[in-house]
Amino acid sequence: MTSLEKTRQVVKILDDKKAENIKVLKIDNITVMTDYFVIASSDNTTHVKALVEEVEFKMKEQGITPLRSEGHQSASWVILDYGDVIVHIFHEEAREYYDLDRLWAAGEELSTAELLG
């Protein structure tokens, strides 16, 4: 599965599970760390945990497991690292505080509507 296909799949999973403010940044031209960031949030920690569990479950069904993950206990910012795609699922307050959207603004924002299309 290509990095763009993984990104599409993650966006679909998050959208189906009602994640808020899903944003995709293509950052392969500004870092060697990864190709894409998928950033999503919720205003409820229970929902954050549910989003994380759903992404992990659905991706594992396709034989894809994260290389590492962090933040499960706090559920304010959970990172799922799939190598070429890194998924950030935030509690809304943490998203505002860390402001990855602004920090990585040099990346190319992809339309989630097109990715879901």
N, C-alpha and C positions, 0 to 999 in steps of 0.2 A: 504494500500500500504506500503510495507516495505521501509526502508531507502534506500536500494540499488535500488529498483524499482523507487523511487523518483529521485534518482541520475541519473539513466539511462534516465529518462524522461527529466530532466533538460538538460542533455548533448545533447540529440537529438534535443530539442528545440533550444539550442544555436548553434548547428552545422547547423541546417536547416536555421537559420537566419544569418549564416556566421560570427559567433564570431571567434575571433582569439585566438590562443594559449590556448585552453581549457585544463585545468588540473584538475584532481580529486585526492584528498588526503583522504585516509581513516585514520581518526585520533582518532577513538574510543579507541585505546589502549594507547593514551597519554593524553587524556582529557575527562572530563565528559560533556563538553559543547555541543558536537554534535558528530555524527558518521562520516559525510563526509563534506569536503569543496569542492565546485566546483568553480574554478577560471577561468575567461575568460576576454578578453579585446577587445578593438577596438581603433583605432587611431582617432576616430571621436566621439564627444560628442552626436551628433544626433543619431549615430548608437548605442552608449551605451544606450541611452534612449529607442530606439526601441527594443534592446535586453531585457531590463528590462520589458518593457510593454508586450512583447511576452511571456516571462516566466510567468509573473503574469497571463496573459490571459489564456494561455494553461493549467496552473496548476489549475486555478479556474474552468475551464471547467470540471476538474476531481474532483472538490469539495475540492481542497487543496488551502488554502490561507495562506500567510505568517503570522507568529505570530507577526512579526514587520518588518519594512523596514526602511532604512535610506539612505540619500545621493541623493535623487531624484533631488533636485534643482541644485546641482553642476554638477552632471553627471560625476564626475571624479572617484568616488568610490561609487557604490550602493550596499547595502547589503540587501539580501532577506533571512530572517530567517524562515525556515520551520521546526524548532525544531531539528530534526535529520539530516537535510541537510541545510547547510548555503551556499548561493550562493553569490559570490563576482564578480561583473562586474565592471571592471576598464577601465578608459581611460589609454592608454598604458603608458603615462608618470607617472601617479599615481601608476600604477602597479610596475614600475621600482623603484619608490621612496620608497614605503612601503614594497616591496619585501616579500610578504607573502609566496611565493614559498620557499624562503630560511628560513624564520622564522619557518615554519611548515615542514621543510625537514625531520624531524624524522617520519612523517606520511608515510604510504604506498601509493605510487603513483599507481593508477590504469590506465590501458590502455584505452584511450578513444575509440580506434578502437574496442576493445573487448566489451566495453559498448554499442557501436553503432551497433555491429554485430548482 
